[in-house]
Amino acid sequence: MPTAGVPAPVSSQGGDSVDRQRGGKSIKAAWASWAGVSVLMLVIWGATWVSTGGGASYFWPVWVIGPWGAGMLIWTLNERFGDR
């Protein structure tokens, strides 16, 4: 007896390739977001560095770019090699 709201099982023949394609697109979008925010952080830091005459020597964007990039790298590697 079918139950309302419960999706039908997906066959194993095509589901995996569709999931990988979607995952690849979402990974690319996530990396694009990381790159965009990284550039924005670098521009802001560069503008403050120039406006203070080089006085803003503390490179604070590393606290945004580094951990986010590390998490992205772990996620990407897990998506690529996690199923093997």
Backbone as XML, in Angstrom:
<?xml version="1.0"?>
<chain id="A" units="angstrom">
  <residue number="1" name="MET">
    <atom name="N" x="0.841" y="-1.170" z="0.000"/>
    <atom name="CA" x="0.000" y="0.000" z="0.000"/>
    <atom name="C" x="0.892" y="1.241" z="0.000"/>
  </residue>
  <residue number="2" name="PRO">
    <atom name="N" x="0.789" y="2.129" z="-1.014"/>
    <atom name="CA" x="1.629" y="3.318" z="-1.082"/>
    <atom name="C" x="1.301" y="4.299" z="0.045"/>
  </residue>
  <residue number="3" name="THR">
    <atom name="N" x="2.345" y="4.923" z="0.563"/>
    <atom name="CA" x="2.195" y="5.894" z="1.631"/>
    <atom name="C" x="2.422" y="7.293" z="1.068"/>
  </residue>
  <residue number="4" name="ALA">
    <atom name="N" x="1.523" y="8.209" z="1.386"/>
    <atom name="CA" x="1.645" y="9.578" z="0.884"/>
    <atom name="C" x="2.868" y="10.251" z="1.498"/>
  </residue>
  <residue number="5" name="GLY">
    <atom name="N" x="3.629" y="10.960" z="0.668"/>
    <atom name="CA" x="4.783" y="11.717" z="1.146"/>
    <atom name="C" x="6.076" y="10.939" z="1.195"/>
  </residue>
  <residue number="6" name="VAL">
    <atom name="N" x="6.043" y="9.640" z="0.930"/>
    <atom name="CA" x="7.255" y="8.836" z="0.942"/>
    <atom name="C" x="7.712" y="8.656" z="-0.501"/>
  </residue>
  <residue number="7" name="PRO">
    <atom name="N" x="8.932" y="9.100" z="-0.832"/>
    <atom name="CA" x="9.394" y="8.965" z="-2.215"/>
    <atom name="C" x="9.671" y="7.513" z="-2.576"/>
  </residue>
  <residue number="8" name="ALA">
    <atom name="N" x="9.512" y="7.225" z="-3.849"/>
    <atom name="CA" x="9.797" y="5.879" z="-4.345"/>
    <atom name="C" x="11.299" y="5.653" z="-4.313"/>
  </residue>
  <residue number="9" name="PRO">
    <atom name="N" x="11.744" y="4.417" z="-4.103"/>
    <atom name="CA" x="13.179" y="4.141" z="-4.091"/>
    <atom name="C" x="13.803" y="4.445" z="-5.457"/>
  </residue>
  <residue number="10" name="VAL">
    <atom name="N" x="15.024" y="4.947" z="-5.424"/>
    <atom name="CA" x="15.741" y="5.268" z="-6.652"/>
    <atom name="C" x="16.546" y="4.049" z="-7.067"/>
  </residue>
  <residue number="11" name="SER">
    <atom name="N" x="16.527" y="3.741" z="-8.349"/>
    <atom name="CA" x="17.297" y="2.583" z="-8.810"/>
    <atom name="C" x="18.776" y="2.904" z="-8.724"/>
  </residue>
  <residue number="12" name="SER">
    <atom name="N" x="19.579" y="1.892" z="-8.503"/>
    <atom name="CA" x="21.012" y="2.106" z="-8.357"/>
    <atom name="C" x="21.717" y="2.271" z="-9.694"/>
  </residue>
  <residue number="13" name="GLN">
    <atom name="N" x="20.995" y="2.133" z="-10.789"/>
    <atom name="CA" x="21.640" y="2.226" z="-12.094"/>
    <atom name="C" x="21.995" y="3.666" z="-12.445"/>
  </residue>
  <residue number="14" name="GLY">
    <atom name="N" x="21.119" y="4.622" z="-12.210"/>
    <atom name="CA" x="21.392" y="5.984" z="-12.638"/>
    <atom name="C" x="21.529" y="6.975" z="-11.515"/>
  </residue>
  <residue number="15" name="GLY">
    <atom name="N" x="21.147" y="6.616" z="-10.329"/>
    <atom name="CA" x="21.144" y="7.561" z="-9.229"/>
    <atom name="C" x="22.525" y="8.057" z="-8.835"/>
  </residue>
  <residue number="16" name="ASP">
    <atom name="N" x="23.506" y="7.143" z="-8.850"/>
    <atom name="CA" x="24.839" y="7.508" z="-8.413"/>
    <atom name="C" x="25.460" y="8.540" z="-9.340"/>
  </residue>
  <residue number="17" name="SER">
    <atom name="N" x="25.323" y="8.360" z="-10.641"/>
    <atom name="CA" x="25.920" y="9.317" z="-11.578"/>
    <atom name="C" x="25.231" y="10.673" z="-11.492"/>
  </residue>
  <residue number="18" name="VAL">
    <atom name="N" x="23.921" y="10.671" z="-11.264"/>
    <atom name="CA" x="23.207" y="11.942" z="-11.114"/>
    <atom name="C" x="23.677" y="12.651" z="-9.857"/>
  </residue>
  <residue number="19" name="ASP">
    <atom name="N" x="23.843" y="11.917" z="-8.749"/>
    <atom name="CA" x="24.315" y="12.510" z="-7.503"/>
    <atom name="C" x="25.728" y="13.078" z="-7.675"/>
  </residue>
  <residue number="20" name="ARG">
    <atom name="N" x="26.577" y="12.372" z="-8.377"/>
    <atom name="CA" x="27.939" y="12.854" z="-8.594"/>
    <atom name="C" x="27.939" y="14.124" z="-9.438"/>
  </residue>
  <residue number="21" name="GLN">
    <atom name="N" x="27.070" y="14.180" z="-10.450"/>
    <atom name="CA" x="26.997" y="15.377" z="-11.276"/>
    <atom name="C" x="26.514" y="16.555" z="-10.440"/>
  </residue>
  <residue number="22" name="ARG">
    <atom name="N" x="25.502" y="16.333" z="-9.641"/>
    <atom name="CA" x="25.005" y="17.407" z="-8.775"/>
    <atom name="C" x="26.065" y="17.821" z="-7.771"/>
  </residue>
  <residue number="23" name="GLY">
    <atom name="N" x="26.756" y="16.828" z="-7.198"/>
    <atom name="CA" x="27.807" y="17.127" z="-6.241"/>
    <atom name="C" x="28.921" y="17.932" z="-6.869"/>
  </residue>
  <residue number="24" name="GLY">
    <atom name="N" x="29.284" y="17.592" z="-8.094"/>
    <atom name="CA" x="30.321" y="18.338" z="-8.788"/>
    <atom name="C" x="29.929" y="19.776" z="-9.013"/>
  </residue>
  <residue number="25" name="LYS">
    <atom name="N" x="28.670" y="20.004" z="-9.359"/>
    <atom name="CA" x="28.203" y="21.370" z="-9.572"/>
    <atom name="C" x="28.176" y="22.143" z="-8.267"/>
  </residue>
  <residue number="26" name="SER">
    <atom name="N" x="27.748" y="21.492" z="-7.190"/>
    <atom name="CA" x="27.693" y="22.202" z="-5.915"/>
    <atom name="C" x="29.096" y="22.469" z="-5.386"/>
  </residue>
  <residue number="27" name="ILE">
    <atom name="N" x="30.030" y="21.572" z="-5.643"/>
    <atom name="CA" x="31.413" y="21.809" z="-5.228"/>
    <atom name="C" x="31.985" y="22.984" z="-6.002"/>
  </residue>
  <residue number="28" name="LYS">
    <atom name="N" x="31.723" y="23.026" z="-7.300"/>
    <atom name="CA" x="32.218" y="24.152" z="-8.106"/>
    <atom name="C" x="31.615" y="25.474" z="-7.629"/>
  </residue>
  <residue number="29" name="ALA">
    <atom name="N" x="30.339" y="25.462" z="-7.312"/>
    <atom name="CA" x="29.682" y="26.677" z="-6.821"/>
    <atom name="C" x="30.259" y="27.089" z="-5.473"/>
  </residue>
  <residue number="30" name="ALA">
    <atom name="N" x="30.529" y="26.120" z="-4.617"/>
    <atom name="CA" x="31.097" y="26.430" z="-3.304"/>
    <atom name="C" x="32.512" y="26.990" z="-3.438"/>
  </residue>
  <residue number="31" name="TRP">
    <atom name="N" x="33.311" y="26.411" z="-4.332"/>
    <atom name="CA" x="34.659" y="26.941" z="-4.551"/>
    <atom name="C" x="34.603" y="28.336" z="-5.150"/>
  </residue>
  <residue number="32" name="ALA">
    <atom name="N" x="33.635" y="28.581" z="-6.030"/>
    <atom name="CA" x="33.477" y="29.917" z="-6.606"/>
    <atom name="C" x="33.112" y="30.921" z="-5.518"/>
  </residue>
  <residue number="33" name="SER">
    <atom name="N" x="32.254" y="30.529" z="-4.580"/>
    <atom name="CA" x="31.903" y="31.406" z="-3.458"/>
    <atom name="C" x="33.122" y="31.690" z="-2.600"/>
  </residue>
  <residue number="34" name="TRP">
    <atom name="N" x="33.895" y="30.662" z="-2.309"/>
    <atom name="CA" x="35.108" y="30.834" z="-1.512"/>
    <atom name="C" x="36.077" y="31.782" z="-2.216"/>
  </residue>
  <residue number="35" name="ALA">
    <atom name="N" x="36.252" y="31.608" z="-3.513"/>
    <atom name="CA" x="37.170" y="32.469" z="-4.261"/>
    <atom name="C" x="36.680" y="33.913" z="-4.271"/>
  </residue>
  <residue number="36" name="GLY">
    <atom name="N" x="35.385" y="34.107" z="-4.466"/>
    <atom name="CA" x="34.831" y="35.456" z="-4.480"/>
    <atom name="C" x="34.995" y="36.166" z="-3.153"/>
  </residue>
  <residue number="37" name="VAL">
    <atom name="N" x="34.702" y="35.471" z="-2.076"/>
    <atom name="CA" x="34.850" y="36.070" z="-0.741"/>
    <atom name="C" x="36.324" y="36.302" z="-0.430"/>
  </residue>
  <residue number="38" name="SER">
    <atom name="N" x="37.176" y="35.388" z="-0.868"/>
    <atom name="CA" x="38.613" y="35.560" z="-0.644"/>
    <atom name="C" x="39.126" y="36.806" z="-1.342"/>
  </residue>
  <residue number="39" name="VAL">
    <atom name="N" x="38.715" y="37.004" z="-2.586"/>
    <atom name="CA" x="39.124" y="38.207" z="-3.315"/>
    <atom name="C" x="38.595" y="39.455" z="-2.609"/>
  </residue>
  <residue number="40" name="LEU">
    <atom name="N" x="37.358" y="39.418" z="-2.169"/>
    <atom name="CA" x="36.776" y="40.550" z="-1.452"/>
    <atom name="C" x="37.577" y="40.864" z="-0.179"/>
  </residue>
  <residue number="41" name="MET">
    <atom name="N" x="37.928" y="39.841" z="0.585"/>
    <atom name="CA" x="38.710" y="40.042" z="1.794"/>
    <atom name="C" x="40.077" y="40.642" z="1.471"/>
  </residue>
  <residue number="42" name="LEU">
    <atom name="N" x="40.698" y="40.151" z="0.403"/>
    <atom name="CA" x="42.007" y="40.676" z="0.015"/>
    <atom name="C" x="41.922" y="42.126" z="-0.445"/>
  </residue>
  <residue number="43" name="VAL">
    <atom name="N" x="40.853" y="42.477" z="-1.147"/>
    <atom name="CA" x="40.669" y="43.863" z="-1.587"/>
    <atom name="C" x="40.466" y="44.776" z="-0.379"/>
  </residue>
  <residue number="44" name="ILE">
    <atom name="N" x="39.647" y="44.345" z="0.565"/>
    <atom name="CA" x="39.419" y="45.155" z="1.768"/>
    <atom name="C" x="40.716" y="45.314" z="2.551"/>
  </residue>
  <residue number="45" name="TRP">
    <atom name="N" x="41.442" y="44.207" z="2.739"/>
    <atom name="CA" x="42.706" y="44.288" z="3.463"/>
    <atom name="C" x="43.704" y="45.172" z="2.719"/>
  </residue>
  <residue number="46" name="GLY">
    <atom name="N" x="43.772" y="45.024" z="1.392"/>
    <atom name="CA" x="44.676" y="45.851" z="0.595"/>
    <atom name="C" x="44.330" y="47.331" z="0.680"/>
  </residue>
  <residue number="47" name="ALA">
    <atom name="N" x="43.044" y="47.642" z="0.670"/>
    <atom name="CA" x="42.620" y="49.040" z="0.778"/>
    <atom name="C" x="42.997" y="49.614" z="2.143"/>
  </residue>
  <residue number="48" name="THR">
    <atom name="N" x="42.829" y="48.844" z="3.204"/>
    <atom name="CA" x="43.207" y="49.335" z="4.527"/>
    <atom name="C" x="44.726" y="49.454" z="4.644"/>
  </residue>
  <residue number="49" name="TRP">
    <atom name="N" x="45.444" y="48.562" z="4.022"/>
    <atom name="CA" x="46.905" y="48.615" z="4.052"/>
    <atom name="C" x="47.417" y="49.869" z="3.346"/>
  </residue>
  <residue number="50" name="VAL">
    <atom name="N" x="46.834" y="50.150" z="2.156"/>
    <atom name="CA" x="47.239" y="51.332" z="1.398"/>
    <atom name="C" x="46.835" y="52.607" z="2.131"/>
  </residue>
  <residue number="51" name="SER">
    <atom name="N" x="45.619" y="52.637" z="2.680"/>
    <atom name="CA" x="45.134" y="53.863" z="3.329"/>
    <atom name="C" x="45.892" y="54.193" z="4.610"/>
  </residue>
  <residue number="52" name="THR">
    <atom name="N" x="46.495" y="53.197" z="5.245"/>
    <atom name="CA" x="47.262" y="53.454" z="6.463"/>
    <atom name="C" x="48.751" y="53.575" z="6.173"/>
  </residue>
  <residue number="53" name="GLY">
    <atom name="N" x="49.108" y="53.588" z="4.908"/>
    <atom name="CA" x="50.521" y="53.710" z="4.549"/>
    <atom name="C" x="51.326" y="52.471" z="4.874"/>
  </residue>
  <residue number="54" name="GLY">
    <atom name="N" x="50.696" y="51.323" z="4.797"/>
    <atom name="CA" x="51.388" y="50.064" z="5.083"/>
    <atom name="C" x="51.392" y="49.714" z="6.558"/>
  </residue>
  <residue number="55" name="GLY">
    <atom name="N" x="50.620" y="50.434" z="7.338"/>
    <atom name="CA" x="50.602" y="50.193" z="8.774"/>
    <atom name="C" x="49.780" y="48.986" z="9.192"/>
  </residue>
  <residue number="56" name="ALA">
    <atom name="N" x="48.848" y="48.567" z="8.349"/>
    <atom name="CA" x="48.010" y="47.408" z="8.685"/>
    <atom name="C" x="48.733" y="46.138" z="8.249"/>
  </residue>
  <residue number="57" name="SER">
    <atom name="N" x="49.759" y="45.769" z="8.987"/>
    <atom name="CA" x="50.569" y="44.625" z="8.577"/>
    <atom name="C" x="49.967" y="43.282" z="8.978"/>
  </residue>
  <residue number="58" name="TYR">
    <atom name="N" x="49.025" y="43.298" z="9.921"/>
    <atom name="CA" x="48.403" y="42.043" z="10.341"/>
    <atom name="C" x="47.483" y="41.538" z="9.237"/>
  </residue>
  <residue number="59" name="PHE">
    <atom name="N" x="47.759" y="40.349" z="8.731"/>
    <atom name="CA" x="47.001" y="39.786" z="7.612"/>
    <atom name="C" x="45.799" y="39.007" z="8.151"/>
  </residue>
  <residue number="60" name="TRP">
    <atom name="N" x="44.736" y="39.724" z="8.497"/>
    <atom name="CA" x="43.545" y="39.112" z="9.083"/>
    <atom name="C" x="42.737" y="38.255" z="8.110"/>
  </residue>
  <residue number="61" name="PRO">
    <atom name="N" x="42.807" y="38.442" z="6.761"/>
    <atom name="CA" x="42.020" y="37.570" z="5.882"/>
    <atom name="C" x="42.360" y="36.085" z="5.997"/>
  </residue>
  <residue number="62" name="VAL">
    <atom name="N" x="43.521" y="35.778" z="6.564"/>
    <atom name="CA" x="43.890" y="34.375" z="6.725"/>
    <atom name="C" x="42.874" y="33.626" z="7.591"/>
  </residue>
  <residue number="63" name="TRP">
    <atom name="N" x="42.201" y="34.350" z="8.513"/>
    <atom name="CA" x="41.229" y="33.713" z="9.403"/>
    <atom name="C" x="39.906" y="33.420" z="8.708"/>
  </residue>
  <residue number="64" name="VAL">
    <atom name="N" x="39.699" y="33.998" z="7.554"/>
    <atom name="CA" x="38.516" y="33.682" z="6.749"/>
    <atom name="C" x="38.896" y="32.687" z="5.652"/>
  </residue>
  <residue number="65" name="ILE">
    <atom name="N" x="39.954" y="33.017" z="4.924"/>
    <atom name="CA" x="40.362" y="32.228" z="3.763"/>
    <atom name="C" x="40.874" y="30.841" z="4.169"/>
  </residue>
  <residue number="66" name="GLY">
    <atom name="N" x="41.689" y="30.781" z="5.205"/>
    <atom name="CA" x="42.328" y="29.520" z="5.604"/>
    <atom name="C" x="41.368" y="28.434" z="6.074"/>
  </residue>
  <residue number="67" name="PRO">
    <atom name="N" x="40.607" y="28.669" z="7.150"/>
    <atom name="CA" x="39.716" y="27.613" z="7.631"/>
    <atom name="C" x="38.637" y="27.222" z="6.624"/>
  </residue>
  <residue number="68" name="TRP">
    <atom name="N" x="38.091" y="28.222" z="5.937"/>
    <atom name="CA" x="37.068" y="27.917" z="4.936"/>
    <atom name="C" x="37.676" y="27.089" z="3.806"/>
  </residue>
  <residue number="69" name="GLY">
    <atom name="N" x="38.852" y="27.465" z="3.348"/>
    <atom name="CA" x="39.529" y="26.713" z="2.290"/>
    <atom name="C" x="39.881" y="25.301" z="2.727"/>
  </residue>
  <residue number="70" name="ALA">
    <atom name="N" x="40.311" y="25.148" z="3.972"/>
    <atom name="CA" x="40.636" y="23.817" z="4.487"/>
    <atom name="C" x="39.388" y="22.935" z="4.533"/>
  </residue>
  <residue number="71" name="GLY">
    <atom name="N" x="38.289" y="23.504" z="4.991"/>
    <atom name="CA" x="37.036" y="22.744" z="5.006"/>
    <atom name="C" x="36.578" y="22.373" z="3.607"/>
  </residue>
  <residue number="72" name="MET">
    <atom name="N" x="36.747" y="23.297" z="2.677"/>
    <atom name="CA" x="36.382" y="23.025" z="1.285"/>
    <atom name="C" x="37.251" y="21.909" z="0.701"/>
  </residue>
  <residue number="73" name="LEU">
    <atom name="N" x="38.548" y="21.943" z="1.018"/>
    <atom name="CA" x="39.453" y="20.918" z="0.518"/>
    <atom name="C" x="39.083" y="19.538" z="1.059"/>
  </residue>
  <residue number="74" name="ILE">
    <atom name="N" x="38.773" y="19.473" z="2.346"/>
    <atom name="CA" x="38.357" y="18.200" z="2.943"/>
    <atom name="C" x="37.081" y="17.696" z="2.291"/>
  </residue>
  <residue number="75" name="TRP">
    <atom name="N" x="36.107" y="18.593" z="2.095"/>
    <atom name="CA" x="34.847" y="18.211" z="1.464"/>
    <atom name="C" x="35.076" y="17.717" z="0.035"/>
  </residue>
  <residue number="76" name="THR">
    <atom name="N" x="35.906" y="18.441" z="-0.724"/>
    <atom name="CA" x="36.170" y="18.064" z="-2.111"/>
    <atom name="C" x="36.849" y="16.703" z="-2.187"/>
  </residue>
  <residue number="77" name="LEU">
    <atom name="N" x="37.859" y="16.491" z="-1.356"/>
    <atom name="CA" x="38.554" y="15.202" z="-1.368"/>
    <atom name="C" x="37.630" y="14.070" z="-0.929"/>
  </residue>
  <residue number="78" name="ASN">
    <atom name="N" x="36.769" y="14.339" z="0.028"/>
    <atom name="CA" x="35.817" y="13.331" z="0.479"/>
    <atom name="C" x="34.832" y="12.971" z="-0.627"/>
  </residue>
  <residue number="79" name="GLU">
    <atom name="N" x="34.388" y="13.962" z="-1.388"/>
    <atom name="CA" x="33.475" y="13.706" z="-2.500"/>
    <atom name="C" x="34.155" y="12.897" z="-3.604"/>
  </residue>
  <residue number="80" name="ARG">
    <atom name="N" x="35.427" y="13.188" z="-3.853"/>
    <atom name="CA" x="36.139" y="12.514" z="-4.935"/>
    <atom name="C" x="36.579" y="11.115" z="-4.557"/>
  </residue>
  <residue number="81" name="PHE">
    <atom name="N" x="37.123" y="10.952" z="-3.357"/>
    <atom name="CA" x="37.742" y="9.696" z="-2.990"/>
    <atom name="C" x="37.054" y="8.958" z="-1.845"/>
  </residue>
  <residue number="82" name="GLY">
    <atom name="N" x="35.970" y="9.512" z="-1.335"/>
    <atom name="CA" x="35.293" y="8.921" z="-0.187"/>
    <atom name="C" x="34.570" y="7.618" z="-0.490"/>
  </residue>
  <residue number="83" name="ASP">
    <atom name="N" x="34.169" y="7.407" z="-1.733"/>
    <atom name="CA" x="33.396" y="6.208" z="-2.081"/>
    <atom name="C" x="34.273" y="5.040" z="-2.485"/>
  </residue>
  <residue number="84" name="ARG">
    <atom name="N" x="35.555" y="5.236" z="-2.521"/>
    <atom name="CA" x="36.441" y="4.159" z="-2.989"/>
    <atom name="C" x="36.803" y="3.232" z="-1.898"/>
  </residue>
</chain>
